[in-house]
Amino acid sequence: MRIGIIGLGLMGGSLGIALKQNIDSCHIAGFDHNALHCAQALELGLVDTIAPSIEEISQCDVIFLSIPVDAIIATLQGFKNIHPHCTIIDLGSTKAKIVASTPAKIRQNLVAAHPMTGTEKFGPTAAVEALYKDKVVVLCDLEKSGAHQQEVALRLFRAIGMRCVFMEAHAHDRHAAYISHMPHALSFALANSVMRQEDAKSITALAGGGFRDMSRIAKSSPRMWEDIFRQNRSNLLIALKHLDEELQKCQKMVENEEWEELNGWMTDANKLHEIL
Amino acid sequence: MRIGIIGLGLMGGSLGIALKQNIDSCHIAGFDHNALHCAQALELGLVDTIAPSIEEISQCDVIFLSIPVDAIIATLQGFKNIHPHCTIIDLGSTKAKIVASTPAKIRQNLVAAHPMTGTEKFGPTAAVEALYKDKVVVLCDLEKSGAHQQEVALRLFRAIGMRCVFMEAHAHDRHAAYISHMPHALSFALANSVMRQEDAKSITALAGGGFRDMSRIAKSSPRMWEDIFRQNRSNLLIALKHLDEELQKCQKMVENEEWEELNGWMTDANKLHEIL
């Protein structure tokens, strides 16, 4: 099986390792606009070869798109001569705009997937062996993909240890706004507010596990997140509004010294224990 | 050396283990108003004995107070017949109100400390061996503690692997508001906003490392955090205001589709890389 990976950063690079370890006799060709990333991916053994062009990658049996979400849309529109049996799997963090803008003639080739994994690091050097293992991948509007493509995608994701969850693309984007995109905006806001008010020495001295965890994803790639925020703008704005309401509530209770209510509000938050 | 630990939860329990492992010939007596916690601490070997009363604990050479910050103030005020050589070390997350309300006759006995460590778990069963190792402990207004007490506290904290940092109590509370207390409020707000809008199934499916990390401390003890928010109310409100300003900025840039500015704002947040 010839597998092409377009985008050799954290997601694409880690996928290369996982596929090589779990799929028998597969050949993995990588492609990235960044020549340094290509050299690193080859050096680190994330892919078997670097393809000279998107055209060559587009002849693979399976093509993964692990690039920012705006680039996924552009790449899907640029594909030429895709074989009817080719499976194209995009790994974007937003789904509605991607499936809506996919050219009709390759819509059955596409499997729209969102693997719920990642770290704040990026580039091929950030790739890790177990990034996908035991994680969820959300497959969106899967009934719009061809039967062959559905089968290939499910087989590959399960082979690298993922649990498949199925969702409608718009529902995915609404949920992802709350559970992934808004928390990223929050982490960027937290990092900026603390760095504007506190010096590096105090931050280093006082940062416990709480701040470290909450600010970790503020180190994520601006280029990747600019695209995600743009594509999921309306859902993100609603999620930010709801978060803001809770923050205002907290602020008012502290302001008005409503300690019993505040305790109840924190006890509500503790219920997350029952879920995660 | 007889060491007393008042409060046998995560902090006190973990301290018991660390002291037993690192201090030669010490005897550790525990005390907790919760009888179950006393039984668990003894069973888990966190302490050597359970003291029948605060009076007995107050005869120890060193007394650690690992209880909520309001209870620290009440306990300090209730101490009777403290020996001039006794070292009392409070581990509260706020410092200004504690040092200000310590009775003058035991002020030299007190070392006001804030170990920058913890987890979202609580109770003796949450105690872990390495909680303090390689972490920072902030010692506040140390010049107000007696020379003997300063020496004892530094020796004990260093023996369990901590790095001592020195700070004025009010400065500590201002810094802690940004780097610890406000992020906790934020995590509670995030957990509540997501749980009010999303069902458990979607949260489980879509929660990646980002959301898990950011919501982890929303599981923290409401009793402990109610006290901290009360004692550091004014600093917390200012920190929440600054966080809110960053969030509003983000919201406006997304609303107005100012993507280049948003990218720059996220790039600013990335600078946290250089600090943590």
HADDOCK unambig.tbl for C-alpha pairs under 7 A between the chains (distance, minus, plus):
assign (segid A and resid 116 and name CA) (segid B and resid 206 and name CA) 6.12 0.50 0.50
assign (segid A and resid 116 and name CA) (segid B and resid 207 and name CA) 6.93 0.50 0.50
assign (segid A and resid 116 and name CA) (segid B and resid 208 and name CA) 5.08 0.50 0.50
assign (segid A and resid 117 and name CA) (segid B and resid 208 and name CA) 5.39 0.50 0.50
assign (segid A and resid 117 and name CA) (segid B and resid 209 and name CA) 6.56 0.50 0.50
assign (segid A and resid 136 and name CA) (segid B and resid 205 and name CA) 6.41 0.50 0.50
assign (segid A and resid 175 and name CA) (segid B and resid 202 and name CA) 6.93 0.50 0.50
assign (segid A and resid 176 and name CA) (segid B and resid 206 and name CA) 6.81 0.50 0.50
assign (segid A and resid 178 and name CA) (segid B and resid 194 and name CA) 6.05 0.50 0.50
assign (segid A and resid 179 and name CA) (segid B and resid 194 and name CA) 6.82 0.50 0.50
assign (segid A and resid 179 and name CA) (segid B and resid 203 and name CA) 6.69 0.50 0.50
assign (segid A and resid 179 and name CA) (segid B and resid 206 and name CA) 6.46 0.50 0.50
assign (segid A and resid 179 and name CA) (segid B and resid 207 and name CA) 6.08 0.50 0.50
assign (segid A and resid 179 and name CA) (segid B and resid 211 and name CA) 6.17 0.50 0.50
assign (segid A and resid 180 and name CA) (segid B and resid 210 and name CA) 6.86 0.50 0.50
assign (segid A and resid 180 and name CA) (segid B and resid 211 and name CA) 6.12 0.50 0.50
assign (segid A and resid 183 and name CA) (segid B and resid 211 and name CA) 6.36 0.50 0.50
assign (segid A and resid 186 and name CA) (segid B and resid 247 and name CA) 6.93 0.50 0.50
assign (segid A and resid 188 and name CA) (segid B and resid 266 and name CA) 6.06 0.50 0.50
assign (segid A and resid 188 and name CA) (segid B and resid 269 and name CA) 5.44 0.50 0.50
assign (segid A and resid 189 and name CA) (segid B and resid 243 and name CA) 6.50 0.50 0.50
assign (segid A and resid 189 and name CA) (segid B and resid 246 and name CA) 5.16 0.50 0.50
assign (segid A and resid 189 and name CA) (segid B and resid 247 and name CA) 5.58 0.50 0.50
assign (segid A and resid 190 and name CA) (segid B and resid 243 and name CA) 6.12 0.50 0.50
assign (segid A and resid 191 and name CA) (segid B and resid 269 and name CA) 5.38 0.50 0.50
assign (segid A and resid 191 and name CA) (segid B and resid 272 and name CA) 6.78 0.50 0.50
assign (segid A and resid 192 and name CA) (segid B and resid 268 and name CA) 6.82 0.50 0.50
assign (segid A and resid 192 and name CA) (segid B and resid 269 and name CA) 5.14 0.50 0.50
assign (segid A and resid 193 and name CA) (segid B and resid 242 and name CA) 5.94 0.50 0.50
assign (segid A and resid 193 and name CA) (segid B and resid 243 and name CA) 5.31 0.50 0.50
assign (segid A and resid 193 and name CA) (segid B and resid 246 and name CA) 6.21 0.50 0.50
assign (segid A and resid 194 and name CA) (segid B and resid 178 and name CA) 6.03 0.50 0.50
assign (segid A and resid 194 and name CA) (segid B and resid 179 and name CA) 6.81 0.50 0.50
assign (segid A and resid 200 and name CA) (segid B and resid 275 and name CA) 6.01 0.50 0.50
assign (segid A and resid 202 and name CA) (segid B and resid 175 and name CA) 6.94 0.50 0.50
assign (segid A and resid 203 and name CA) (segid B and resid 179 and name CA) 6.70 0.50 0.50
assign (segid A and resid 204 and name CA) (segid B and resid 275 and name CA) 6.72 0.50 0.50
assign (segid A and resid 204 and name CA) (segid B and resid 276 and name CA) 6.70 0.50 0.50
assign (segid A and resid 205 and name CA) (segid B and resid 136 and name CA) 6.44 0.50 0.50
assign (segid A and resid 206 and name CA) (segid B and resid 116 and name CA) 6.11 0.50 0.50
assign (segid A and resid 206 and name CA) (segid B and resid 176 and name CA) 6.80 0.50 0.50
assign (segid A and resid 206 and name CA) (segid B and resid 179 and name CA) 6.45 0.50 0.50
assign (segid A and resid 207 and name CA) (segid B and resid 116 and name CA) 6.92 0.50 0.50
assign (segid A and resid 207 and name CA) (segid B and resid 179 and name CA) 6.07 0.50 0.50
assign (segid A and resid 208 and name CA) (segid B and resid 116 and name CA) 5.10 0.50 0.50
assign (segid A and resid 208 and name CA) (segid B and resid 117 and name CA) 5.41 0.50 0.50
assign (segid A and resid 209 and name CA) (segid B and resid 117 and name CA) 6.58 0.50 0.50
assign (segid A and resid 210 and name CA) (segid B and resid 180 and name CA) 6.86 0.50 0.50
assign (segid A and resid 210 and name CA) (segid B and resid 217 and name CA) 6.30 0.50 0.50
assign (segid A and resid 211 and name CA) (segid B and resid 179 and name CA) 6.17 0.50 0.50
assign (segid A and resid 211 and name CA) (segid B and resid 180 and name CA) 6.12 0.50 0.50
assign (segid A and resid 211 and name CA) (segid B and resid 183 and name CA) 6.35 0.50 0.50
assign (segid A and resid 213 and name CA) (segid B and resid 213 and name CA) 5.25 0.50 0.50
assign (segid A and resid 213 and name CA) (segid B and resid 214 and name CA) 6.17 0.50 0.50
assign (segid A and resid 214 and name CA) (segid B and resid 213 and name CA) 6.20 0.50 0.50
assign (segid A and resid 214 and name CA) (segid B and resid 214 and name CA) 4.62 0.50 0.50
assign (segid A and resid 217 and name CA) (segid B and resid 210 and name CA) 6.30 0.50 0.50
assign (segid A and resid 218 and name CA) (segid B and resid 269 and name CA) 5.79 0.50 0.50
assign (segid A and resid 218 and name CA) (segid B and resid 270 and name CA) 5.95 0.50 0.50
assign (segid A and resid 219 and name CA) (segid B and resid 269 and name CA) 6.68 0.50 0.50
assign (segid A and resid 219 and name CA) (segid B and resid 270 and name CA) 4.40 0.50 0.50
assign (segid A and resid 219 and name CA) (segid B and resid 272 and name CA) 6.84 0.50 0.50
assign (segid A and resid 219 and name CA) (segid B and resid 273 and name CA) 6.44 0.50 0.50
assign (segid A and resid 220 and name CA) (segid B and resid 270 and name CA) 6.97 0.50 0.50
assign (segid A and resid 222 and name CA) (segid B and resid 263 and name CA) 5.45 0.50 0.50
assign (segid A and resid 222 and name CA) (segid B and resid 266 and name CA) 5.49 0.50 0.50
assign (segid A and resid 222 and name CA) (segid B and resid 267 and name CA) 6.03 0.50 0.50
assign (segid A and resid 223 and name CA) (segid B and resid 263 and name CA) 6.83 0.50 0.50
assign (segid A and resid 226 and name CA) (segid B and resid 259 and name CA) 6.55 0.50 0.50
assign (segid A and resid 226 and name CA) (segid B and resid 263 and name CA) 5.99 0.50 0.50
assign (segid A and resid 233 and name CA) (segid B and resid 254 and name CA) 6.61 0.50 0.50
assign (segid A and resid 237 and name CA) (segid B and resid 251 and name CA) 6.70 0.50 0.50
assign (segid A and resid 242 and name CA) (segid B and resid 193 and name CA) 5.95 0.50 0.50
assign (segid A and resid 243 and name CA) (segid B and resid 189 and name CA) 6.52 0.50 0.50
assign (segid A and resid 243 and name CA) (segid B and resid 190 and name CA) 6.13 0.50 0.50
assign (segid A and resid 243 and name CA) (segid B and resid 193 and name CA) 5.32 0.50 0.50
assign (segid A and resid 246 and name CA) (segid B and resid 189 and name CA) 5.18 0.50 0.50
assign (segid A and resid 246 and name CA) (segid B and resid 193 and name CA) 6.21 0.50 0.50
assign (segid A and resid 247 and name CA) (segid B and resid 186 and name CA) 6.95 0.50 0.50
assign (segid A and resid 247 and name CA) (segid B and resid 189 and name CA) 5.58 0.50 0.50
assign (segid A and resid 251 and name CA) (segid B and resid 237 and name CA) 6.69 0.50 0.50
assign (segid A and resid 254 and name CA) (segid B and resid 233 and name CA) 6.60 0.50 0.50
assign (segid A and resid 259 and name CA) (segid B and resid 226 and name CA) 6.56 0.50 0.50
assign (segid A and resid 263 and name CA) (segid B and resid 222 and name CA) 5.46 0.50 0.50
assign (segid A and resid 263 and name CA) (segid B and resid 223 and name CA) 6.87 0.50 0.50
assign (segid A and resid 263 and name CA) (segid B and resid 226 and name CA) 5.99 0.50 0.50
assign (segid A and resid 266 and name CA) (segid B and resid 188 and name CA) 6.06 0.50 0.50
assign (segid A and resid 266 and name CA) (segid B and resid 222 and name CA) 5.52 0.50 0.50
assign (segid A and resid 267 and name CA) (segid B and resid 222 and name CA) 6.04 0.50 0.50
assign (segid A and resid 268 and name CA) (segid B and resid 192 and name CA) 6.82 0.50 0.50
assign (segid A and resid 269 and name CA) (segid B and resid 188 and name CA) 5.44 0.50 0.50
assign (segid A and resid 269 and name CA) (segid B and resid 191 and name CA) 5.38 0.50 0.50
assign (segid A and resid 269 and name CA) (segid B and resid 192 and name CA) 5.15 0.50 0.50
assign (segid A and resid 269 and name CA) (segid B and resid 218 and name CA) 5.77 0.50 0.50
assign (segid A and resid 269 and name CA) (segid B and resid 219 and name CA) 6.67 0.50 0.50
assign (segid A and resid 270 and name CA) (segid B and resid 218 and name CA) 5.93 0.50 0.50
assign (segid A and resid 270 and name CA) (segid B and resid 219 and name CA) 4.40 0.50 0.50
assign (segid A and resid 270 and name CA) (segid B and resid 220 and name CA) 6.96 0.50 0.50
assign (segid A and resid 272 and name CA) (segid B and resid 191 and name CA) 6.76 0.50 0.50
assign (segid A and resid 272 and name CA) (segid B and resid 219 and name CA) 6.83 0.50 0.50
assign (segid A and resid 273 and name CA) (segid B and resid 219 and name CA) 6.42 0.50 0.50
assign (segid A and resid 275 and name CA) (segid B and resid 200 and name CA) 6.00 0.50 0.50
assign (segid A and resid 275 and name CA) (segid B and resid 204 and name CA) 6.74 0.50 0.50
assign (segid A and resid 276 and name CA) (segid B and resid 204 and name CA) 6.69 0.50 0.50
